[in-house]
Amino acid sequence: MLECDYIVKQIDGDYAHLQRVDQPEAELKLVARALLPADIYEDCELHYAMMQYSMK
């Protein structure tokens, strides 16, 4: 299973643009905010594991 960390680069309405920490050159991942913790903010770190995002 995939387990990795992301940085919230931009919050755009109902979506957030995430950058994978270990692949900074990769394209940003667009994720619906409904799938993310409610208290996210730009530049915060998220951990992804078991198909869930959590604040780091």
C-alpha positions as a printed NumPy array, in Angstrom:
array([[  0.   ,   0.   ,   0.   ],
       [  1.079,   3.52 ,  -0.754],
       [  2.151,   5.592,   2.231],
       [  3.555,   9.096,   1.707],
       [  3.518,  12.73 ,   2.819],
       [  2.132,  15.766,   1.012],
       [  2.308,  19.539,   1.418],
       [ -0.824,  21.567,   0.73 ],
       [  0.405,  24.025,  -1.904],
       [ -2.91 ,  25.756,  -2.675],
       [ -6.52 ,  25.634,  -1.531],
       [ -8.932,  26.409,  -4.344],
       [-12.563,  26.318,  -3.223],
       [-13.619,  22.687,  -2.792],
       [-10.219,  21.357,  -3.883],
       [ -6.635,  21.369,  -2.651],
       [ -3.448,  21.032,  -4.691],
       [ -0.998,  18.682,  -2.979],
       [  2.716,  18.238,  -3.616],
       [  4.333,  14.969,  -2.708],
       [  7.287,  15.587,  -0.369],
       [  9.53 ,  12.888,  -1.832],
       [  8.765,  13.884,  -5.457],
       [  8.85 ,  17.708,  -5.576],
       [  9.249,  17.725,  -9.371],
       [  6.048,  15.703,  -9.875],
       [  2.779,  17.29 , -10.955],
       [  0.523,  18.549,  -8.148],
       [ -2.289,  16.232,  -7.109],
       [ -5.806,  17.704,  -7.09 ],
       [ -7.869,  16.335,  -4.181],
       [-11.413,  17.168,  -3.086],
       [-11.395,  18.893,   0.3  ],
       [-14.116,  16.522,   1.478],
       [-11.422,  13.801,   1.552],
       [ -9.019,  15.922,   3.622],
       [ -9.053,  16.952,   7.301],
       [-11.266,  20.013,   7.862],
       [ -8.504,  22.111,   9.476],
       [ -5.979,  22.073,   6.599],
       [ -4.236,  25.267,   5.519],
       [ -1.715,  26.151,   2.831],
       [  1.804,  24.819,   3.542],
       [  0.607,  22.286,   6.14 ],
       [  1.806,  18.68 ,   5.879],
       [ -0.493,  15.71 ,   5.387],
       [  0.222,  12.023,   5.744],
       [ -1.489,   9.565,   3.403],
       [ -1.949,   5.943,   4.459],
       [ -4.684,   3.336,   4.103],
       [ -6.554,   5.601,   1.647],
       [ -6.89 ,   8.379,   4.258],
       [ -5.232,  11.765,   4.753],
       [ -4.306,  13.024,   8.232],
       [ -2.534,  16.117,   9.599],
       [  1.095,  15.581,  10.431]])
